[in-house]
Amino acid sequence: MINIENLNELDKYKKIGINNFLFAVDLFSIGYNSFSIETLLNLNIDNIYILINRILDCNLTDKLKEVKYLFTKFKGILFEDIAVYNIFKDTNLELIMNSSHFLTNINTINYWCNLVKSTTISNELTKEEVMYILNKTNKKLVLNVIGKNNIMYSRRTLLTNFNEFYKLNNNECAIIRENVSKNEFLIKENEYGTYIFNNKYYNLLPYLKYFNNDKILYYLICPNGLNFDSINDILNGESFSSDSGFMERKTIYKIGDKND
């Protein structure tokens, strides 16, 4: 499965064997290039999944209910807010829980797998932790393999607030360098809030040999600025500026499991 940023690249991805497509959608998505529901309904392709990753307030929940019938024309939804599950649980859509920071243990993952089609696996886990989860899960899971890790999401317009305070020109995208850790962060903003990524790409393709392929529903690629040629080269073994995320090092942010 690949997150589509440019509709002109769809046929190219189909030709190299990618056959599941994830789209951010206007109003309900943040941090990724989004499209109108009407545009997606007019695409002549199968296996369309919708990314709904905004926090839903009451008004937005009501709006989603109003267009629920349109979403049922797609194959599935990757979601974070539980309201999405409650709205679509009575449909035939493939619902995939896609919480960035909470799908870190087998109990949480199996709980959601009893309710939905599948879940993603958090990008904040080591190789051994991913192997353990895949061996213990009761369903096939979605594994992020190429992209940029989501650091945080705020409903505030942080870039706008910052630029207004310092009287700077406003923009919807920026890269900042944190002086203590020396890490760079990619910040994207729209009227719905602010999404912050680690600006370094992760690449888990070299680690797929360790994982049980029979327990993988989809390998998920989120190009986040990489075009088709770059993705195709990466899939064919070309090296690019990236790292292995937390595969070889434990995150300092994840709370340890109380019990095995």
N, C-alpha and C positions, 0 to 999 in steps of 0.2 A: 504494500500500500504506500502511496506517495501523496504528500500534500501538494496540491497544484497551486502555483503562483502565477503562471502564465498559460492561458488557454491555448495559445499557439503551440505549446509543447505537448499537448495531450497525445496526438497521433504518434509522436516520436517515442513517448514512453510506452505506448501500446506495442509498438514494433519491437521493443527490446524485452517484451514479456511482462511488463508491469500491468496488472489488470484490475486493481482496486484503487480508487481515487478519492482523496479526502479534500474537501473544500471548506474553507472558512466562509461564513455567510454574513451578509450585512446585518447589522443591528445586534446579532447574537454572538459575534466572535470578536476577539481582540488579539493583537500581536502578529497577525498574519494577513496577507493580501486576501481580501474578501470579495464575494460576488453576490449579486442579487439572487433571490430564490428563482425569479423568472428566468434569469440567464442559465442557471443550472438545470432547470426543467427542460430547457430547449436544447441541451447537449445530447448528441446522438451517441451516448455511451452507456454501458451498464455499470453496475457496482459503484455507485456514487454514495459516499459517506459524507455526512455533514459534521463539522466541528462546531460545537457550542461550548465555549469556554469562558463566557462571561458569568459573573455573579448576578443572579436574577433577583431583582426586587419585585414587589407586588405588581407594579405597572408592567414591567417587562414579562413577567410570568403570564399576565393576562394577554399580552400581545402574542406570546408564543402559542397560547391556547387558540387564539383567533386564526392562526395560520397552520395549526396542527395538521389539517387535512392536506396541505401542500407537502409537508415533510414526509408524509406517509408514502409519497411517490418515490422516495429514495430507498437505498438498501439499508442504511443504518445511520446512527448518530454516535459520535464520540463526545462525551459530556463530562462536566465536572460538578455542576450544581444538581443536587438531589431533586429539585423541582422538575428537571427535565425527565428524570426517571418516572416521577409520579404522573407527568402529563402523557408519556408515551408507553407506559408499561402495558397498556391494553391493546397495543398495536402489534403488527408483525415485523416491525423494524428491529434490526440487530442493534441492540443498545450495548455500548462499550464504555465502561467506567474509565475515565481518563484523568484522575486526580494527580497532579504533578508530584505532590510531596507525601501522600498518605498511603499509596499502594506499595508498602515496603515490607510486608510480612504476610505469611501464608494465611493467617486467620482472617485478616481484612480482605484479602483477595478471594478466598473461598466464600466468604460471606457474600460478596458482591456477585461472584460467579453463580451463586444459587438464585440470584435475582435477574441477571442479565446474560447476554450472550458471552461476554468476555470482559477482561480488564486489561489495561496496559500494565507494564511493570515499571516502577519508579526508576528514573535514571540515576538515583543516588545510592545504588547498591553495588557491592563488589561482585566479581565473577562467581565466587563461591555462593554468595547469597542468591544470585539469580538462578544458579544451578539447583540449589535447594528448593527454591520456590517452584521451579518448573517440574521437579520430581514429585512435589507434594500437591500440586494443584489438581482440582477435579475437572478443569476445562482447559482448552487451549488458550494461550494468552498472546497479547500483542507486545512485541519487543521493539523499542526505539533503537535504530541502528545508525542513523546519520542525522545530525542536526545540531542545534544549540540548546543547551539546558536552560529551561525556564527558572529564573531565580525568584521572581516575585511578581505579583499582580496587585495593583492598587486601583480603586475606583476614582482616585484623585487624578487630576491632570498635572502630574508632577513637573513635566518639562515647561508647561505654560506658566505654572506658578513660579518656578525658578527664574525663567526668563523675564517675567514681569517684575520680580523683585530686584533683579540685577539690571533691568532695563536693556535686555539683549533681544536680538531678533529671534522670533519664535520659529520652531520647526517641529515636525512630527517624528523625527528620528535623530538620535544622537549617540555618540560613543563616549563614555567617560572612563578614566583610568583611576582606580582607587590606589592611593599612594602607599598604604601600608602593605597590602597584599600584592600590589603591582598588577592586579587582574584588570582586564578591560570588560566593560559591560555595555551591551547594546540595549538602548532604551527606545521603545516605540510607543507613541501616544496617539490616541484619537479622542473623539468626544466622549467615549465610554470610560476612559481611564488610561492607565499606563502599564505596559508590560515590559519586564526587564529580563534579558537573556545574558548568560555568559557569552561573551563575544567570540570565544574559541569554539570551533566545531568539535564534536565528539565523533568518533568512528569506531563502531563495535564490530565491524565486519571481520577483523582478524580473530575475534573471540567466538564466532558462531560455531566453530568446531567443538567447543566445550558444551554447547547447549543441545538439549534433546529437541531435534527438529519436529518430532511428532507432537510436541507440546506447544508449538508455535502456531497461532492462527494467522498472524500477519507479521512480517518485518516492516516496520514503519520508517519511512524516509521523510524528513522535513527539511527541504533544501535551504530555506531561510537565506536566500540570496544567491545560491548556487544555481546555474542554469543547466539545461539538459546535457550539454556536452560535458560539463564538469561532473555531473552525477553519473553519466555513462562511463566516463574514464575511471571514476572511483570504483564503480561496480566491476570494472574489468581489471582492477588491481593497481591502478595508478595511485601513487602516493600524493597526499595533499596535506596542507598545514592543519593538523588536528591532534587530538590526544584521545586517550581511552576513557576519559571521564573518571568515574570512581571504580572502574573495574579492578584496579590494582591498589587502590587506597580507600580506606573507609572515610566517608564524609564525617566531619566533626559536628554536623547539624542534626543527624538522625539520632533519636532517642533509642537506646538499646532495648531489646526485647526483655521483658520481665521473666518470661518463661520460654522454654524451648518450643 
